[in-house]
Amino acid sequence: MVAPTLSNEALLERVTMIMDEKIRPLIERDGGKISFHHIENGIVFVQLSGACSTCAAANITLKSGVERILRKEIRDVKSVRMYEEV
């Protein structure tokens, strides 16, 4: 049986809670910062700053860390991407 998908409000609440409790402390421990920007069709957009903005491993952190944690915790999250202002 497949669990029902979360409402947009519930998804937003879960993502921000997990980012605040599990992801942000890990990023900040290494001098980085992460900010949630928005969710679109199951894709979570974030901005990395601080030490992460110049780190060569930022994409690895994004995919192997942030995305892995969010997808494990919330089945409605399809991926995590960097938000880039146009």
PyMOL Python script that loads the backbone (N, CA, C, O; Angstrom):
from pymol import cmd

cmd.read_pdbstr("""\
ATOM      1  N   MET A   1       0.838  -1.181   0.000  1.00  0.00           N
ATOM      2  CA  MET A   1       0.000   0.000   0.000  1.00  0.00           C
ATOM      3  C   MET A   1       0.887   1.249   0.000  1.00  0.00           C
ATOM      4  O   MET A   1       1.820   1.347   0.797  1.00  0.00           O
ATOM      5  N   VAL A   2       0.604   2.186  -0.876  1.00  0.00           N
ATOM      6  CA  VAL A   2       1.380   3.415  -0.997  1.00  0.00           C
ATOM      7  C   VAL A   2       0.770   4.488  -0.105  1.00  0.00           C
ATOM      8  O   VAL A   2      -0.439   4.719  -0.122  1.00  0.00           O
ATOM      9  N   ALA A   3       1.624   5.135   0.670  1.00  0.00           N
ATOM     10  CA  ALA A   3       1.145   6.202   1.550  1.00  0.00           C
ATOM     11  C   ALA A   3       0.699   7.396   0.721  1.00  0.00           C
ATOM     12  O   ALA A   3       1.292   7.685  -0.318  1.00  0.00           O
ATOM     13  N   PRO A   4      -0.336   8.090   1.169  1.00  0.00           N
ATOM     14  CA  PRO A   4      -0.796   9.265   0.414  1.00  0.00           C
ATOM     15  C   PRO A   4       0.257  10.364   0.433  1.00  0.00           C
ATOM     16  O   PRO A   4       1.061  10.457   1.361  1.00  0.00           O
ATOM     17  N   THR A   5       0.241  11.188  -0.600  1.00  0.00           N
ATOM     18  CA  THR A   5       1.188  12.294  -0.648  1.00  0.00           C
ATOM     19  C   THR A   5       0.761  13.380   0.335  1.00  0.00           C
ATOM     20  O   THR A   5      -0.413  13.507   0.681  1.00  0.00           O
ATOM     21  N   LEU A   6       1.730  14.144   0.765  1.00  0.00           N
ATOM     22  CA  LEU A   6       1.465  15.223   1.716  1.00  0.00           C
ATOM     23  C   LEU A   6       0.878  16.435   1.008  1.00  0.00           C
ATOM     24  O   LEU A   6       1.155  16.662  -0.170  1.00  0.00           O
ATOM     25  N   SER A   7       0.084  17.200   1.707  1.00  0.00           N
ATOM     26  CA  SER A   7      -0.399  18.464   1.160  1.00  0.00           C
ATOM     27  C   SER A   7       0.810  19.401   1.044  1.00  0.00           C
ATOM     28  O   SER A   7       1.842  19.168   1.675  1.00  0.00           O
ATOM     29  N   ASN A   8       0.681  20.438   0.254  1.00  0.00           N
ATOM     30  CA  ASN A   8       1.783  21.394   0.096  1.00  0.00           C
ATOM     31  C   ASN A   8       2.200  21.979   1.441  1.00  0.00           C
ATOM     32  O   ASN A   8       3.389  22.134   1.721  1.00  0.00           O
ATOM     33  N   GLU A   9       1.213  22.300   2.264  1.00  0.00           N
ATOM     34  CA  GLU A   9       1.500  22.877   3.577  1.00  0.00           C
ATOM     35  C   GLU A   9       2.238  21.877   4.466  1.00  0.00           C
ATOM     36  O   GLU A   9       3.209  22.238   5.130  1.00  0.00           O
ATOM     37  N   ALA A  10       1.786  20.630   4.482  1.00  0.00           N
ATOM     38  CA  ALA A  10       2.427  19.605   5.299  1.00  0.00           C
ATOM     39  C   ALA A  10       3.836  19.305   4.800  1.00  0.00           C
ATOM     40  O   ALA A  10       4.748  19.088   5.598  1.00  0.00           O
ATOM     41  N   LEU A  11       4.016  19.294   3.479  1.00  0.00           N
ATOM     42  CA  LEU A  11       5.337  19.056   2.894  1.00  0.00           C
ATOM     43  C   LEU A  11       6.297  20.169   3.297  1.00  0.00           C
ATOM     44  O   LEU A  11       7.427  19.903   3.706  1.00  0.00           O
ATOM     45  N   LEU A  12       5.852  21.395   3.182  1.00  0.00           N
ATOM     46  CA  LEU A  12       6.665  22.546   3.569  1.00  0.00           C
ATOM     47  C   LEU A  12       7.050  22.462   5.040  1.00  0.00           C
ATOM     48  O   LEU A  12       8.199  22.715   5.402  1.00  0.00           O
ATOM     49  N   GLU A  13       6.100  22.112   5.877  1.00  0.00           N
ATOM     50  CA  GLU A  13       6.351  21.996   7.314  1.00  0.00           C
ATOM     51  C   GLU A  13       7.382  20.914   7.616  1.00  0.00           C
ATOM     52  O   GLU A  13       8.289  21.129   8.419  1.00  0.00           O
ATOM     53  N   ARG A  14       7.248  19.756   6.979  1.00  0.00           N
ATOM     54  CA  ARG A  14       8.191  18.647   7.207  1.00  0.00           C
ATOM     55  C   ARG A  14       9.593  18.999   6.723  1.00  0.00           C
ATOM     56  O   ARG A  14      10.578  18.727   7.410  1.00  0.00           O
ATOM     57  N   VAL A  15       9.682  19.605   5.536  1.00  0.00           N
ATOM     58  CA  VAL A  15      10.986  19.960   4.988  1.00  0.00           C
ATOM     59  C   VAL A  15      11.688  20.959   5.907  1.00  0.00           C
ATOM     60  O   VAL A  15      12.861  20.777   6.235  1.00  0.00           O
ATOM     61  N   THR A  16      10.991  22.000   6.321  1.00  0.00           N
ATOM     62  CA  THR A  16      11.638  23.004   7.174  1.00  0.00           C
ATOM     63  C   THR A  16      12.016  22.416   8.538  1.00  0.00           C
ATOM     64  O   THR A  16      13.050  22.779   9.100  1.00  0.00           O
ATOM     65  N   MET A  17      11.194  21.517   9.069  1.00  0.00           N
ATOM     66  CA  MET A  17      11.512  20.890  10.348  1.00  0.00           C
ATOM     67  C   MET A  17      12.781  20.039  10.231  1.00  0.00           C
ATOM     68  O   MET A  17      13.659  20.120  11.090  1.00  0.00           O
ATOM     69  N   ILE A  18      12.881  19.238   9.191  1.00  0.00           N
ATOM     70  CA  ILE A  18      14.051  18.370   9.021  1.00  0.00           C
ATOM     71  C   ILE A  18      15.296  19.203   8.741  1.00  0.00           C
ATOM     72  O   ILE A  18      16.382  18.886   9.227  1.00  0.00           O
ATOM     73  N   MET A  19      15.136  20.264   7.960  1.00  0.00           N
ATOM     74  CA  MET A  19      16.286  21.129   7.710  1.00  0.00           C
ATOM     75  C   MET A  19      16.768  21.768   9.012  1.00  0.00           C
ATOM     76  O   MET A  19      17.971  21.828   9.269  1.00  0.00           O
ATOM     77  N   ASP A  20      15.832  22.245   9.832  1.00  0.00           N
ATOM     78  CA  ASP A  20      16.197  22.899  11.092  1.00  0.00           C
ATOM     79  C   ASP A  20      16.827  21.927  12.092  1.00  0.00           C
ATOM     80  O   ASP A  20      17.791  22.267  12.778  1.00  0.00           O
ATOM     81  N   GLU A  21      16.273  20.715  12.167  1.00  0.00           N
ATOM     82  CA  GLU A  21      16.709  19.773  13.191  1.00  0.00           C
ATOM     83  C   GLU A  21      17.890  18.896  12.791  1.00  0.00           C
ATOM     84  O   GLU A  21      18.725  18.568  13.634  1.00  0.00           O
ATOM     85  N   LYS A  22      17.974  18.514  11.526  1.00  0.00           N
ATOM     86  CA  LYS A  22      18.986  17.536  11.117  1.00  0.00           C
ATOM     87  C   LYS A  22      20.030  18.087  10.162  1.00  0.00           C
ATOM     88  O   LYS A  22      21.209  17.756  10.288  1.00  0.00           O
ATOM     89  N   ILE A  23      19.632  18.910   9.219  1.00  0.00           N
ATOM     90  CA  ILE A  23      20.549  19.321   8.157  1.00  0.00           C
ATOM     91  C   ILE A  23      21.345  20.564   8.533  1.00  0.00           C
ATOM     92  O   ILE A  23      22.571  20.569   8.423  1.00  0.00           O
ATOM     93  N   ARG A  24      20.668  21.610   8.972  1.00  0.00           N
ATOM     94  CA  ARG A  24      21.345  22.875   9.278  1.00  0.00           C
ATOM     95  C   ARG A  24      22.483  22.694  10.292  1.00  0.00           C
ATOM     96  O   ARG A  24      23.558  23.254  10.083  1.00  0.00           O
ATOM     97  N   PRO A  25      22.292  21.933  11.382  1.00  0.00           N
ATOM     98  CA  PRO A  25      23.408  21.757  12.330  1.00  0.00           C
ATOM     99  C   PRO A  25      24.640  21.102  11.678  1.00  0.00           C
ATOM    100  O   PRO A  25      25.771  21.451  12.018  1.00  0.00           O
ATOM    101  N   LEU A  26      24.438  20.180  10.768  1.00  0.00           N
ATOM    102  CA  LEU A  26      25.569  19.539  10.095  1.00  0.00           C
ATOM    103  C   LEU A  26      26.310  20.527   9.197  1.00  0.00           C
ATOM    104  O   LEU A  26      27.541  20.555   9.178  1.00  0.00           O
ATOM    105  N   ILE A  27      25.563  21.328   8.461  1.00  0.00           N
ATOM    106  CA  ILE A  27      26.155  22.310   7.556  1.00  0.00           C
ATOM    107  C   ILE A  27      26.902  23.377   8.365  1.00  0.00           C
ATOM    108  O   ILE A  27      28.020  23.756   8.015  1.00  0.00           O
ATOM    109  N   GLU A  28      26.287  23.853   9.434  1.00  0.00           N
ATOM    110  CA  GLU A  28      26.889  24.913  10.247  1.00  0.00           C
ATOM    111  C   GLU A  28      28.141  24.447  10.990  1.00  0.00           C
ATOM    112  O   GLU A  28      29.024  25.249  11.293  1.00  0.00           O
ATOM    113  N   ARG A  29      28.209  23.171  11.275  1.00  0.00           N
ATOM    114  CA  ARG A  29      29.385  22.629  11.967  1.00  0.00           C
ATOM    115  C   ARG A  29      30.663  22.849  11.153  1.00  0.00           C
ATOM    116  O   ARG A  29      31.754  22.971  11.709  1.00  0.00           O
ATOM    117  N   ASP A  30      30.505  22.899   9.819  1.00  0.00           N
ATOM    118  CA  ASP A  30      31.654  23.116   8.934  1.00  0.00           C
ATOM    119  C   ASP A  30      31.743  24.560   8.446  1.00  0.00           C
ATOM    120  O   ASP A  30      32.495  24.849   7.515  1.00  0.00           O
ATOM    121  N   GLY A  31      30.988  25.466   9.060  1.00  0.00           N
ATOM    122  CA  GLY A  31      31.072  26.876   8.713  1.00  0.00           C
ATOM    123  C   GLY A  31      30.171  27.298   7.565  1.00  0.00           C
ATOM    124  O   GLY A  31      30.270  28.427   7.084  1.00  0.00           O
ATOM    125  N   GLY A  32      29.301  26.412   7.122  1.00  0.00           N
ATOM    126  CA  GLY A  32      28.391  26.735   6.028  1.00  0.00           C
ATOM    127  C   GLY A  32      27.024  27.152   6.524  1.00  0.00           C
ATOM    128  O   GLY A  32      26.711  27.065   7.711  1.00  0.00           O
ATOM    129  N   LYS A  33      26.232  27.600   5.594  1.00  0.00           N
ATOM    130  CA  LYS A  33      24.848  27.960   5.892  1.00  0.00           C
ATOM    131  C   LYS A  33      23.972  27.415   4.775  1.00  0.00           C
ATOM    132  O   LYS A  33      24.386  27.357   3.617  1.00  0.00           O
ATOM    133  N   ILE A  34      22.759  27.017   5.136  1.00  0.00           N
ATOM    134  CA  ILE A  34      21.795  26.542   4.158  1.00  0.00           C
ATOM    135  C   ILE A  34      20.469  27.240   4.419  1.00  0.00           C
ATOM    136  O   ILE A  34      20.021  27.355   5.560  1.00  0.00           O
ATOM    137  N   SER A  35      19.855  27.701   3.341  1.00  0.00           N
ATOM    138  CA  SER A  35      18.558  28.366   3.438  1.00  0.00           C
ATOM    139  C   SER A  35      17.581  27.684   2.505  1.00  0.00           C
ATOM    140  O   SER A  35      17.880  27.452   1.333  1.00  0.00           O
ATOM    141  N   PHE A  36      16.423  27.370   3.027  1.00  0.00           N
ATOM    142  CA  PHE A  36      15.348  26.837   2.203  1.00  0.00           C
ATOM    143  C   PHE A  36      14.799  27.975   1.353  1.00  0.00           C
ATOM    144  O   PHE A  36      14.598  29.080   1.856  1.00  0.00           O
ATOM    145  N   HIS A  37      14.554  27.716   0.069  1.00  0.00           N
ATOM    146  CA  HIS A  37      13.984  28.758  -0.781  1.00  0.00           C
ATOM    147  C   HIS A  37      12.541  28.432  -1.146  1.00  0.00           C
ATOM    148  O   HIS A  37      11.640  29.214  -0.843  1.00  0.00           O
ATOM    149  N   HIS A  38      12.303  27.277  -1.800  1.00  0.00           N
ATOM    150  CA  HIS A  38      10.942  26.884  -2.129  1.00  0.00           C
ATOM    151  C   HIS A  38      10.906  25.423  -2.582  1.00  0.00           C
ATOM    152  O   HIS A  38      11.943  24.795  -2.797  1.00  0.00           O
ATOM    153  N   ILE A  39       9.689  24.902  -2.721  1.00  0.00           N
ATOM    154  CA  ILE A  39       9.473  23.547  -3.229  1.00  0.00           C
ATOM    155  C   ILE A  39       8.625  23.665  -4.482  1.00  0.00           C
ATOM    156  O   ILE A  39       7.641  24.403  -4.519  1.00  0.00           O
ATOM    157  N   GLU A  40       9.025  22.923  -5.512  1.00  0.00           N
ATOM    158  CA  GLU A  40       8.281  22.930  -6.768  1.00  0.00           C
ATOM    159  C   GLU A  40       8.235  21.510  -7.318  1.00  0.00           C
ATOM    160  O   GLU A  40       9.270  20.945  -7.673  1.00  0.00           O
ATOM    161  N   ASN A  41       7.043  20.934  -7.389  1.00  0.00           N
ATOM    162  CA  ASN A  41       6.852  19.581  -7.925  1.00  0.00           C
ATOM    163  C   ASN A  41       7.753  18.544  -7.256  1.00  0.00           C
ATOM    164  O   ASN A  41       8.321  17.683  -7.928  1.00  0.00           O
ATOM    165  N   GLY A  42       7.878  18.629  -5.947  1.00  0.00           N
ATOM    166  CA  GLY A  42       8.678  17.662  -5.202  1.00  0.00           C
ATOM    167  C   GLY A  42      10.173  17.951  -5.195  1.00  0.00           C
ATOM    168  O   GLY A  42      10.949  17.192  -4.615  1.00  0.00           O
ATOM    169  N   ILE A  43      10.579  19.041  -5.833  1.00  0.00           N
ATOM    170  CA  ILE A  43      11.990  19.435  -5.856  1.00  0.00           C
ATOM    171  C   ILE A  43      12.181  20.560  -4.843  1.00  0.00           C
ATOM    172  O   ILE A  43      11.513  21.592  -4.910  1.00  0.00           O
ATOM    173  N   VAL A  44      13.094  20.345  -3.912  1.00  0.00           N
ATOM    174  CA  VAL A  44      13.383  21.325  -2.878  1.00  0.00           C
ATOM    175  C   VAL A  44      14.544  22.195  -3.352  1.00  0.00           C
ATOM    176  O   VAL A  44      15.607  21.684  -3.704  1.00  0.00           O
ATOM    177  N   PHE A  45      14.336  23.505  -3.358  1.00  0.00           N
ATOM    178  CA  PHE A  45      15.380  24.446  -3.765  1.00  0.00           C
ATOM    179  C   PHE A  45      15.953  25.109  -2.523  1.00  0.00           C
ATOM    180  O   PHE A  45      15.220  25.621  -1.677  1.00  0.00           O
ATOM    181  N   VAL A  46      17.288  25.090  -2.427  1.00  0.00           N
ATOM    182  CA  VAL A  46      17.989  25.672  -1.287  1.00  0.00           C
ATOM    183  C   VAL A  46      19.125  26.566  -1.783  1.00  0.00           C
ATOM    184  O   VAL A  46      19.531  26.501  -2.944  1.00  0.00           O
ATOM    185  N   GLN A  47      19.617  27.388  -0.889  1.00  0.00           N
ATOM    186  CA  GLN A  47      20.798  28.195  -1.159  1.00  0.00           C
ATOM    187  C   GLN A  47      21.850  27.836  -0.124  1.00  0.00           C
ATOM    188  O   GLN A  47      21.555  27.745   1.068  1.00  0.00           O
ATOM    189  N   LEU A  48      23.070  27.633  -0.582  1.00  0.00           N
ATOM    190  CA  LEU A  48      24.191  27.390   0.309  1.00  0.00           C
ATOM    191  C   LEU A  48      25.042  28.647   0.351  1.00  0.00           C
ATOM    192  O   LEU A  48      25.265  29.285  -0.678  1.00  0.00           O
ATOM    193  N   SER A  49      25.516  29.004   1.534  1.00  0.00           N
ATOM    194  CA  SER A  49      26.365  30.181   1.680  1.00  0.00           C
ATOM    195  C   SER A  49      27.398  29.909   2.761  1.00  0.00           C
ATOM    196  O   SER A  49      27.546  28.776   3.218  1.00  0.00           O
ATOM    197  N   GLY A  50      28.111  30.953   3.167  1.00  0.00           N
ATOM    198  CA  GLY A  50      29.175  30.759   4.143  1.00  0.00           C
ATOM    199  C   GLY A  50      30.282  29.944   3.514  1.00  0.00           C
ATOM    200  O   GLY A  50      30.605  30.138   2.342  1.00  0.00           O
ATOM    201  N   ALA A  51      30.863  29.044   4.268  1.00  0.00           N
ATOM    202  CA  ALA A  51      31.950  28.213   3.758  1.00  0.00           C
ATOM    203  C   ALA A  51      31.513  27.358   2.569  1.00  0.00           C
ATOM    204  O   ALA A  51      32.339  26.985   1.736  1.00  0.00           O
ATOM    205  N   CYS A  52      30.227  27.048   2.487  1.00  0.00           N
ATOM    206  CA  CYS A  52      29.715  26.229   1.383  1.00  0.00           C
ATOM    207  C   CYS A  52      29.783  26.947   0.035  1.00  0.00           C
ATOM    208  O   CYS A  52      29.865  26.299  -1.008  1.00  0.00           O
ATOM    209  N   SER A  53      29.748  28.274   0.052  1.00  0.00           N
ATOM    210  CA  SER A  53      29.724  29.016  -1.211  1.00  0.00           C
ATOM    211  C   SER A  53      31.031  28.898  -1.978  1.00  0.00           C
ATOM    212  O   SER A  53      31.043  29.075  -3.196  1.00  0.00           O
ATOM    213  N   THR A  54      32.135  28.604  -1.294  1.00  0.00           N
ATOM    214  CA  THR A  54      33.415  28.467  -1.977  1.00  0.00           C
ATOM    215  C   THR A  54      33.966  27.046  -1.919  1.00  0.00           C
ATOM    216  O   THR A  54      35.078  26.791  -2.380  1.00  0.00           O
ATOM    217  N   CYS A  55      33.218  26.153  -1.373  1.00  0.00           N
ATOM    218  CA  CYS A  55      33.672  24.771  -1.199  1.00  0.00           C
ATOM    219  C   CYS A  55      33.480  23.960  -2.474  1.00  0.00           C
ATOM    220  O   CYS A  55      32.407  23.973  -3.076  1.00  0.00           O
ATOM    221  N   ALA A  56      34.526  23.260  -2.873  1.00  0.00           N
ATOM    222  CA  ALA A  56      34.465  22.421  -4.069  1.00  0.00           C
ATOM    223  C   ALA A  56      33.525  21.230  -3.875  1.00  0.00           C
ATOM    224  O   ALA A  56      33.052  20.653  -4.854  1.00  0.00           O
ATOM    225  N   ALA A  57      33.256  20.865  -2.647  1.00  0.00           N
ATOM    226  CA  ALA A  57      32.400  19.710  -2.358  1.00  0.00           C
ATOM    227  C   ALA A  57      30.946  20.095  -2.115  1.00  0.00           C
ATOM    228  O   ALA A  57      30.174  19.266  -1.635  1.00  0.00           O
ATOM    229  N   ALA A  58      30.550  21.318  -2.428  1.00  0.00           N
ATOM    230  CA  ALA A  58      29.181  21.769  -2.154  1.00  0.00           C
ATOM    231  C   ALA A  58      28.144  20.900  -2.863  1.00  0.00           C
ATOM    232  O   ALA A  58      27.110  20.583  -2.275  1.00  0.00           O
ATOM    233  N   ASN A  59      28.394  20.515  -4.095  1.00  0.00           N
ATOM    234  CA  ASN A  59      27.434  19.667  -4.813  1.00  0.00           C
ATOM    235  C   ASN A  59      27.330  18.285  -4.197  1.00  0.00           C
ATOM    236  O   ASN A  59      26.256  17.683  -4.193  1.00  0.00           O
ATOM    237  N   ILE A  60      28.434  17.779  -3.679  1.00  0.00           N
ATOM    238  CA  ILE A  60      28.410  16.479  -3.000  1.00  0.00           C
ATOM    239  C   ILE A  60      27.599  16.602  -1.719  1.00  0.00           C
ATOM    240  O   ILE A  60      26.793  15.727  -1.403  1.00  0.00           O
ATOM    241  N   THR A  61      27.810  17.682  -0.986  1.00  0.00           N
ATOM    242  CA  THR A  61      27.034  17.935   0.231  1.00  0.00           C
ATOM    243  C   THR A  61      25.554  18.002  -0.098  1.00  0.00           C
ATOM    244  O   THR A  61      24.719  17.448   0.617  1.00  0.00           O
ATOM    245  N   LEU A  62      25.240  18.689  -1.193  1.00  0.00           N
ATOM    246  CA  LEU A  62      23.846  18.858  -1.583  1.00  0.00           C
ATOM    247  C   LEU A  62      23.195  17.516  -1.908  1.00  0.00           C
ATOM    248  O   LEU A  62      22.109  17.222  -1.409  1.00  0.00           O
ATOM    249  N   LYS A  63      23.841  16.702  -2.734  1.00  0.00           N
ATOM    250  CA  LYS A  63      23.237  15.442  -3.185  1.00  0.00           C
ATOM    251  C   LYS A  63      23.410  14.306  -2.171  1.00  0.00           C
ATOM    252  O   LYS A  63      22.445  13.613  -1.848  1.00  0.00           O
ATOM    253  N   SER A  64      24.615  14.116  -1.677  1.00  0.00           N
ATOM    254  CA  SER A  64      24.872  12.984  -0.778  1.00  0.00           C
ATOM    255  C   SER A  64      24.452  13.257   0.658  1.00  0.00           C
ATOM    256  O   SER A  64      24.270  12.326   1.442  1.00  0.00           O
ATOM    257  N   GLY A  65      24.300  14.511   0.998  1.00  0.00           N
ATOM    258  CA  GLY A  65      23.890  14.852   2.353  1.00  0.00           C
ATOM    259  C   GLY A  65      22.459  15.325   2.419  1.00  0.00           C
ATOM    260  O   GLY A  65      21.580  14.605   2.894  1.00  0.00           O
ATOM    261  N   VAL A  66      22.221  16.530   1.947  1.00  0.00           N
ATOM    262  CA  VAL A  66      20.908  17.163   2.066  1.00  0.00           C
ATOM    263  C   VAL A  66      19.823  16.345   1.361  1.00  0.00           C
ATOM    264  O   VAL A  66      18.800  16.019   1.964  1.00  0.00           O
ATOM    265  N   GLU A  67      20.043  16.015   0.091  1.00  0.00           N
ATOM    266  CA  GLU A  67      19.031  15.266  -0.657  1.00  0.00           C
ATOM    267  C   GLU A  67      18.794  13.882  -0.062  1.00  0.00           C
ATOM    268  O   GLU A  67      17.651  13.438   0.050  1.00  0.00           O
ATOM    269  N   ARG A  68      19.856  13.211   0.312  1.00  0.00           N
ATOM    270  CA  ARG A  68      19.714  11.864   0.884  1.00  0.00           C
ATOM    271  C   ARG A  68      18.864  11.895   2.150  1.00  0.00           C
ATOM    272  O   ARG A  68      17.982  11.055   2.330  1.00  0.00           O
ATOM    273  N   ILE A  69      19.127  12.858   3.023  1.00  0.00           N
ATOM    274  CA  ILE A  69      18.369  12.963   4.278  1.00  0.00           C
ATOM    275  C   ILE A  69      16.901  13.286   3.997  1.00  0.00           C
ATOM    276  O   ILE A  69      16.007  12.636   4.539  1.00  0.00           O
ATOM    277  N   LEU A  70      16.652  14.284   3.156  1.00  0.00           N
ATOM    278  CA  LEU A  70      15.257  14.676   2.883  1.00  0.00           C
ATOM    279  C   LEU A  70      14.484  13.559   2.194  1.00  0.00           C
ATOM    280  O   LEU A  70      13.329  13.307   2.540  1.00  0.00           O
ATOM    281  N   ARG A  71      15.096  12.889   1.232  1.00  0.00           N
ATOM    282  CA  ARG A  71      14.384  11.806   0.529  1.00  0.00           C
ATOM    283  C   ARG A  71      14.126  10.622   1.453  1.00  0.00           C
ATOM    284  O   ARG A  71      13.102   9.950   1.328  1.00  0.00           O
ATOM    285  N   LYS A  72      15.037  10.366   2.373  1.00  0.00           N
ATOM    286  CA  LYS A  72      14.838   9.273   3.334  1.00  0.00           C
ATOM    287  C   LYS A  72      13.678   9.584   4.279  1.00  0.00           C
ATOM    288  O   LYS A  72      12.894   8.698   4.617  1.00  0.00           O
ATOM    289  N   GLU A  73      13.574  10.828   4.697  1.00  0.00           N
ATOM    290  CA  GLU A  73      12.558  11.248   5.666  1.00  0.00           C
ATOM    291  C   GLU A  73      11.193  11.541   5.043  1.00  0.00           C
ATOM    292  O   GLU A  73      10.161  11.347   5.686  1.00  0.00           O
ATOM    293  N   ILE A  74      11.188  12.009   3.789  1.00  0.00           N
ATOM    294  CA  ILE A  74       9.938  12.447   3.154  1.00  0.00           C
ATOM    295  C   ILE A  74       9.860  11.854   1.753  1.00  0.00           C
ATOM    296  O   ILE A  74      10.606  12.261   0.862  1.00  0.00           O
ATOM    297  N   ARG A  75       8.984  10.920   1.562  1.00  0.00           N
ATOM    298  CA  ARG A  75       8.926  10.251   0.266  1.00  0.00           C
ATOM    299  C   ARG A  75       8.464  11.163  -0.869  1.00  0.00           C
ATOM    300  O   ARG A  75       8.699  10.855  -2.037  1.00  0.00           O
ATOM    301  N   ASP A  76       7.813  12.276  -0.546  1.00  0.00           N
ATOM    302  CA  ASP A  76       7.352  13.211  -1.579  1.00  0.00           C
ATOM    303  C   ASP A  76       8.481  14.080  -2.145  1.00  0.00           C
ATOM    304  O   ASP A  76       8.288  14.745  -3.162  1.00  0.00           O
ATOM    305  N   VAL A  77       9.644  14.084  -1.507  1.00  0.00           N
ATOM    306  CA  VAL A  77      10.786  14.845  -2.028  1.00  0.00           C
ATOM    307  C   VAL A  77      11.459  14.017  -3.112  1.00  0.00           C
ATOM    308  O   VAL A  77      11.897  12.893  -2.871  1.00  0.00           O
ATOM    309  N   LYS A  78      11.535  14.589  -4.310  1.00  0.00           N
ATOM    310  CA  LYS A  78      12.148  13.897  -5.449  1.00  0.00           C
ATOM    311  C   LYS A  78      13.634  14.212  -5.565  1.00  0.00           C
ATOM    312  O   LYS A  78      14.434  13.327  -5.867  1.00  0.00           O
ATOM    313  N   SER A  79      14.005  15.457  -5.330  1.00  0.00           N
ATOM    314  CA  SER A  79      15.410  15.852  -5.387  1.00  0.00           C
ATOM    315  C   SER A  79      15.592  17.191  -4.696  1.00  0.00           C
ATOM    316  O   SER A  79      14.631  17.849  -4.298  1.00  0.00           O
ATOM    317  N   VAL A  80      16.857  17.574  -4.564  1.00  0.00           N
ATOM    318  CA  VAL A  80      17.215  18.875  -3.986  1.00  0.00           C
ATOM    319  C   VAL A  80      18.137  19.553  -4.973  1.00  0.00           C
ATOM    320  O   VAL A  80      19.063  18.940  -5.504  1.00  0.00           O
ATOM    321  N   ARG A  81      17.876  20.823  -5.213  1.00  0.00           N
ATOM    322  CA  ARG A  81      18.689  21.598  -6.162  1.00  0.00           C
ATOM    323  C   ARG A  81      19.045  22.943  -5.551  1.00  0.00           C
ATOM    324  O   ARG A  81      18.387  23.437  -4.635  1.00  0.00           O
ATOM    325  N   MET A  82      20.105  23.510  -6.090  1.00  0.00           N
ATOM    326  CA  MET A  82      20.513  24.852  -5.696  1.00  0.00           C
ATOM    327  C   MET A  82      19.564  25.849  -6.352  1.00  0.00           C
ATOM    328  O   MET A  82      19.251  25.731  -7.536  1.00  0.00           O
ATOM    329  N   TYR A  83      19.116  26.815  -5.591  1.00  0.00           N
ATOM    330  CA  TYR A  83      18.323  27.889  -6.146  1.00  0.00           C
ATOM    331  C   TYR A  83      19.288  28.917  -6.716  1.00  0.00           C
ATOM    332  O   TYR A  83      20.198  29.384  -6.031  1.00  0.00           O
ATOM    333  N   GLU A  84      19.079  29.252  -7.952  1.00  0.00           N
ATOM    334  CA  GLU A  84      19.921  30.255  -8.606  1.00  0.00           C
ATOM    335  C   GLU A  84      19.050  31.391  -9.080  1.00  0.00           C
ATOM    336  O   GLU A  84      18.116  31.203  -9.859  1.00  0.00           O
ATOM    337  N   GLU A  85      19.369  32.563  -8.601  1.00  0.00           N
ATOM    338  CA  GLU A  85      18.600  33.740  -9.028  1.00  0.00           C
ATOM    339  C   GLU A  85      18.894  34.024 -10.481  1.00  0.00           C
ATOM    340  O   GLU A  85      20.031  33.902 -10.938  1.00  0.00           O
ATOM    341  N   VAL A  86      17.861  34.401 -11.199  1.00  0.00           N
ATOM    342  CA  VAL A  86      18.013  34.651 -12.645  1.00  0.00           C
ATOM    343  C   VAL A  86      18.353  36.087 -12.897  1.00  0.00           C
ATOM    344  O   VAL A  86      18.520  36.490 -14.048  1.00  0.00           O
TER     345      VAL A  86
END
""", "prot")
cmd.dss("prot")
cmd.show_as("cartoon", "prot")
cmd.util.cbc("prot")
cmd.orient("prot")
